[in-house]
Amino acid sequence: MLGFPAFTGHDEPGRQGHSDAATRASVESALHAAADIEAGEITVSIAGSYVILEGFVRLGGDVERAIEIAESVVGGGYVRSRLLRR
């Protein structure tokens, strides 16, 4: 856990009723705060109840780490990755 609590206690699954902008900002902040991943080329977007990660990472394990970080914010199962390794 990076110190970014998961959104809980709301009605909508996944993002639990938070606005798209708030959800996107929280995930972006968590990704940029993580010292073990380069998040400069990761774009966060919202599609329905899901957070979509797109862009590029440098290391193979960074895809899984980015998903883990995003799920720590919005909950497991609500993150989809379109990340590619450069």
N, C-alpha and C positions, 0 to 999 in steps of 0.2 A: 504494500500500500504506500502510495506516494504522499499521503496527507490530503488527498482529494477524495472526500467521502462519496460513496455511491449514492445516487438519488434514490431515496426510499420513501415509502409511506404515501404515494400518490396513486391515482387511479389508472393511468395509462401505462401498459407494460413497456419495458425498455427504457424510454426516456422519462417515464413517470410524470407526464404532464408539463414538463418544462418546455419553454419556447425553443424553437430551432436555434436561435442565436445564442441563448444561454447554454444549451447543450454543446453546440459547436465550440464556443469559447472555453468551456470547461475541459473538453477533450484536447483542444489545441494547447491550453495551458499545461495540462498534465504531460502531454508529449514533449513540450519544450522544456519542462522542468526536469525531466528524466535525464540524468547525466550519462546513462549508458546507451543512449540512442541519438543519432543525428536526425532531427525531425524537420530540418529546414526545407526539404522537398516533399513533405507530406501535406496533402490537402484534406481537410475534414469537411464532409457535407452530410446532409440529412436526407433520407428517402423514407418517408412514412415513419415507422417506429425504429428505423435502423440508422446507425452512424456508418458512413462509408469513408474508408481511408483510401486515398489514391495518391499516386506519385511514385517516388523512388527512394530506396534505401541502399546503403553501401554493403552491408553484411547480410548473409542469409538469415541469421537469427533475428535480425531487426524486424522482419515482418511479424514474426510471432510475438516479439516484445512489444511492438506497436499495438497489436491487437490486445494483448494483456493489459497494457496501460489504458487503452480506451474502455475496455470492459470493466476496469476498476472504477471508472466514472459512471458508466451507464448500465452496467450489469452484464453478466454472461449471456451470450447468445444474441446480442443486439448490435454486433459489430460485423461489418462485411469489409473484406480487404480486396483492393485492387492494386496493391502495392507490388512493384517490380524491383528486383535487385539490379543495380548497375554494375 
